Amino acid sequence: MNTQLAPAFLFTGSELLLEEAMTEFLQQQFCKDKGCQTCSVCMQLREHNHYGCTWIAPEKRYTLDTIEVIFKKTTFALDDNQLHFFIIQKADFLNAACANSMLKIVEEPPPGYHFIFLAQRLSQVLPTIKSRCIHKTVGQESGTQDLP
C-alpha cells in the first residue's frame, strides 16, 4: 500500500470512464498484484463493496446529512499503513454548504484517510474543492483542462 498518497483527488470525465478510472486507481492501492482484476479485492472494489472505501452519492442533491458519514468515520484512527477512501460521486453537484463543511478534513484528513471526487463537469466543481485536489481528466472532457 502506498502511504504517500495525496489527501484528495479529483477525477473528471464521462461517468463510465470515471467509474473505470476510479476502480483501477483503488485496485492499485488495495490489490497485492496492483489490479489483477480477478482477486476478491478487485471484485469487491468493482462492486463498491470493499471495507476500505465509502461511496457517497446524493439521492437527489447533496445535503449535510449525505456527507455526515465522513465526519463519523474519520473519528476512528486507522491502523498503521491502513487506507480508507471516501469516493464522492457527482462532486459537480456539491453545494457550497457541503463543500465548506468538508474543507478542513479534505485538506488535512487523519492519517490513512483520502478523498476521491468524481465529476463529469470540472467547471461545476467548486473552486474550494478543486484547489485541494490533484486533478486527473479521464478520457476527453469538453471545455475543461487540468488544474495547475
C-alpha positions as CSV (number, residue, x, y, z in Angstrom):
1,M,0.0,0.0,0.0
2,N,1.2,3.5,-0.8
3,T,1.1,5.7,2.3
4,Q,2.5,8.7,0.4
5,L,-0.8,9.4,-1.4
6,A,-2.2,12.9,-1.6
7,P,-5.2,13.6,0.6
8,A,-7.6,14.3,-2.2
9,F,-8.0,13.6,-5.9
10,L,-10.5,14.9,-8.5
11,F,-11.3,12.8,-11.5
12,T,-13.3,14.4,-14.3
13,G,-14.7,12.9,-17.4
14,S,-17.7,10.8,-18.6
15,E,-19.5,8.7,-16.0
16,L,-18.5,5.4,-17.4
17,L,-14.8,6.3,-17.7
18,L,-14.8,7.8,-14.2
19,E,-16.0,4.6,-12.8
20,E,-13.3,2.6,-14.6
21,A,-10.5,5.0,-13.7
22,M,-11.6,5.2,-10.0
23,T,-11.8,1.4,-9.8
24,E,-8.4,1.0,-11.4
25,F,-6.9,3.6,-9.0
26,L,-8.3,1.8,-6.0
27,Q,-7.2,-1.6,-7.2
28,Q,-3.6,-0.2,-7.4
29,Q,-3.9,0.8,-3.8
30,F,-5.5,-2.4,-2.4
31,C,-4.7,-5.3,-4.6
32,K,-1.5,-7.1,-3.8
33,D,-1.0,-7.6,-7.5
34,K,-1.8,-3.9,-8.2
35,G,-5.0,-4.6,-10.1
36,C,-5.1,-8.2,-11.2
37,Q,-8.9,-7.9,-11.9
38,T,-9.5,-11.5,-10.7
39,C,-8.9,-11.5,-6.9
40,S,-11.6,-10.9,-4.3
41,V,-10.3,-7.4,-3.6
42,C,-10.5,-6.3,-7.2
43,M,-14.1,-7.8,-7.4
44,Q,-15.1,-6.0,-4.2
45,L,-13.9,-2.7,-5.5
46,R,-15.7,-3.1,-8.8
47,E,-18.9,-3.9,-6.8
48,H,-18.4,-1.0,-4.4
49,N,-18.3,-3.4,-1.6
50,H,-14.7,-3.1,-0.2
51,Y,-14.2,-2.3,3.5
52,G,-11.6,0.3,2.7
53,C,-14.0,2.5,0.8
54,T,-17.1,4.5,1.5
55,W,-19.0,5.5,-1.6
56,I,-21.1,8.7,-1.2
57,A,-23.7,9.8,-3.7
58,P,-26.7,12.1,-3.3
59,E,-30.2,10.7,-3.8
60,K,-31.3,13.9,-5.4
61,R,-28.9,16.6,-4.2
62,Y,-26.2,16.8,-1.6
63,T,-27.1,17.7,1.9
64,L,-25.1,17.9,5.1
65,D,-26.7,14.6,6.1
66,T,-25.4,13.0,3.0
67,I,-21.8,13.7,4.0
68,E,-22.1,13.1,7.7
69,V,-20.6,9.6,7.3
70,I,-17.3,11.3,6.6
71,F,-17.1,13.0,9.9
72,K,-18.3,9.9,11.8
73,K,-15.9,7.6,10.2
74,T,-12.8,9.8,10.5
75,T,-13.2,9.9,14.3
76,F,-11.8,6.4,14.2
77,A,-8.0,6.0,13.9
78,L,-6.8,3.6,11.3
79,D,-4.0,1.1,11.9
80,D,-0.6,1.9,10.5
81,N,-0.5,1.6,6.7
82,Q,-4.3,1.1,6.6
83,L,-6.1,3.2,3.9
84,H,-9.6,4.3,3.6
85,F,-11.1,6.3,0.7
86,F,-14.2,8.3,0.5
87,I,-15.5,8.4,-3.0
88,I,-17.7,11.4,-3.6
89,Q,-19.7,10.7,-6.7
90,K,-21.2,13.6,-8.7
91,A,-18.9,16.1,-7.0
92,D,-20.0,18.7,-9.5
93,F,-23.4,18.7,-7.6
94,L,-21.8,19.5,-4.2
95,N,-23.3,22.7,-2.8
96,A,-21.3,25.3,-1.1
97,A,-22.5,24.4,2.4
98,C,-21.4,20.7,2.0
99,A,-18.1,21.6,0.4
100,N,-17.3,24.2,3.0
101,S,-18.1,21.8,5.8
102,M,-15.6,19.3,4.3
103,L,-12.7,21.7,3.6
104,K,-10.6,21.1,6.6
105,I,-11.0,17.3,6.6
106,V,-10.2,17.1,2.9
107,E,-7.1,19.3,3.3
108,E,-5.8,17.6,6.4
109,P,-7.5,14.3,6.9
110,P,-6.5,11.9,9.7
111,P,-3.7,9.5,8.7
112,G,-4.8,6.9,6.2
113,Y,-7.9,8.7,5.0
114,H,-8.2,10.0,1.4
115,F,-10.8,11.5,-0.8
116,I,-11.7,10.8,-4.5
117,F,-14.1,13.3,-6.0
118,L,-15.7,12.2,-9.3
119,A,-17.3,14.8,-11.6
120,Q,-18.4,15.0,-15.2
121,R,-18.0,18.8,-15.4
122,L,-14.9,20.4,-14.0
123,S,-16.4,23.8,-14.5
124,Q,-19.2,23.0,-12.0
125,V,-16.8,21.7,-9.2
126,L,-16.5,24.4,-6.5
127,P,-13.1,26.1,-6.5
128,T,-12.6,25.3,-2.8
129,I,-12.7,21.6,-3.7
130,K,-10.6,21.9,-6.9
131,S,-7.9,23.8,-5.0
132,R,-7.4,20.9,-2.5
133,C,-7.2,18.1,-5.1
134,I,-4.8,16.5,-7.5
135,H,-6.8,16.6,-10.8
136,K,-6.9,13.9,-13.4
137,T,-9.0,14.2,-16.6
138,V,-10.2,10.8,-17.7
139,G,-10.8,10.4,-21.5
140,Q,-11.9,13.5,-23.3
141,E,-13.8,16.1,-21.4
142,S,-15.1,19.0,-23.4
143,G,-14.3,22.6,-22.3
144,T,-12.0,21.7,-19.4
145,Q,-8.3,21.4,-18.6
146,D,-6.1,20.0,-15.9
147,L,-5.6,22.1,-12.9
148,P,-2.2,23.8,-12.5
